[in-house]
Every structure is written in structure tokens, then in C-alpha cells.
């Protein structure tokens, strides 16, 4: 089975491909930007885009959106972590949480649509924000350098291990299980 993943992010594609291989599902990247209005929730963004891109491509579509949430701030950085990172970078983020509660979580929502069935899956990863930037030389997503899981930067966790615990992997595993029950 093939599913078409709407994303411009190569890291997300590699993670999804690794996970879905175990379910004998091929993930094919469609390198397109999803529509992400600031007022929409993660779930609303994925549902809207899954339907939209199905109408364009007429193939089974999966759309994923992730937010990171700092317990010290209500819904921040929230559903737009890339925007926040591009605006204030590591320096601004670390300054904001310097004297605050460091607990945080990633939340991933993905929606699958094949023209008939629409299903949404969620995954969450709890951790803390580090006071320093780790693994600057690694090609990883920006927040992975400052997000600690069991006091270890997730950028330092080998991909195979990370795929067992990450917020995104949890959502994709649920998708894989659901698709297996259908076939």
C-alpha cells in the first residue's frame, strides 16, 4: 500500500518511512506546503489539508502537524514552532524559559484521507527544555537540540530508538495499526 505524505520536511518523511515499513506501507513524499492559518488547531490543519490534497491528487493522503508546548506559557510556542524559532531562535527561547518551569511536550496530529474515510491520530512526548543547545553539528529539527527526554536531548537519541518514543511515531504507529485492520 502507498500513502502520500504532504510535507516539505525530509526529517518527517524519513521518520514516517521507517515506522510504516513495519506495516508494509510505503510513504511517498509530496513536497508541498500545507495551509496553516494561525487560528486553526493542529487537528483542524491536518483535516483541512488532507481533504484539500486528496482533491488535487486523488490518492490516499496523510498530513501531519506538530506543536511544542512549554508548560510555563499557555499554548506557546504551540502550533507554530517553526515561526517562533525563525523569529527568536535558540537565544530567545532559552531566555524566555531561563527562570521558568522547563516542562514541555510535543504533540503530533496526523490525518489520513482516501476519499472515503477520514481518520485522525495523535501522539505526545513529554519532556523538558534544556538550558543549553546540544548536538549543533547534527542535521536534526531545531527543537530536538533543546528538548530533553529522560534528561537526554532527543537529538542525541539514535533514530531507531527515537522512532519508538517520539510524538510523531506514536501517531504513525496508530495509523499503521488502523490500516492493517482494514486490509
MOQUI-V150084 format. One line per field, one symbol per residue. psi: psi as a letter, one per 20 degrees, with the letter a starting at -180 (. if undefined). A space follows every 10 residues. Layout:
psi=???
This chain:
psi=qpqoooqjoh ghgggggggi hhjlpppppo mqpqpmqhiq rggggggghg gghghghlqp qppqqqqppp hipokpicil hgggghgiag ggghghjgkr piqrqqpppq pppjigppqq qqqqoqbqpr jrpqlhiqnr qgihiipppl jppihipqgg ghihiqgghg ghgggggghh hh.
